[in-house]
Amino acid sequence: MNKLLIFLFLFVSMQAVAQLAPLHIESKHTENYEYIDGYHMSVVPPEDFKATECYDGFQNIPKGSSISFSKLPADFETAKATVSKKNLTERGLTIRLQREVMMNGHQGFVTKCTQELGGGLFVKYILLINTGEKTTLVNGSFPVVNQDELDTLIRNTMLSIIYHG
């Protein structure tokens, strides 16, 4: 019985530490990466996603999905406070995951949440990347009905972004 309790304690402890430690991601630049002008970043857009003229990013209109880039006029810690669980919940979003990430040595913070918009339920990935005095926000969004097809694709696309500093 003692061995079982010790095993359970160690297992739970390791899981807790794993959740606290930042996820380290190292992406290798290939010819498939596209440079995002004005952001010093490169990304491999998902297949069937096209660059949009409405905003900086990519969209798949038939699937109601997009990945957009914007610059926030705030340092990383201030920007991170705006995506706190409390702030997002007050704005009608349901938090599914929040995690620190290190992307090719650059500090980031990713949030996965759901939000009801226009009568539909959407999954949103919000990625903040520390770019110095300002912060870059990358937002990936798709209808929950397309979750099986798009969740991993959009998450992996966003987390493979390379910031060139």
Secondary structure, 3 states (H helix, E strand, C coil): CHHHHHHHHHHHHHHHHHHHCCEEECCCCCCCCEEECCCCEEECCCCCCEECCCCCEEEEHHHCEEEEEEEECCCHHHHHHHCCHHHHHHCCEEEEEEEEEEECCEEEEEEEEEEEECCEEEEEEEEEEECCCCEEEEEEEEEHHHHHHHHHHHHHHHHCCEECC
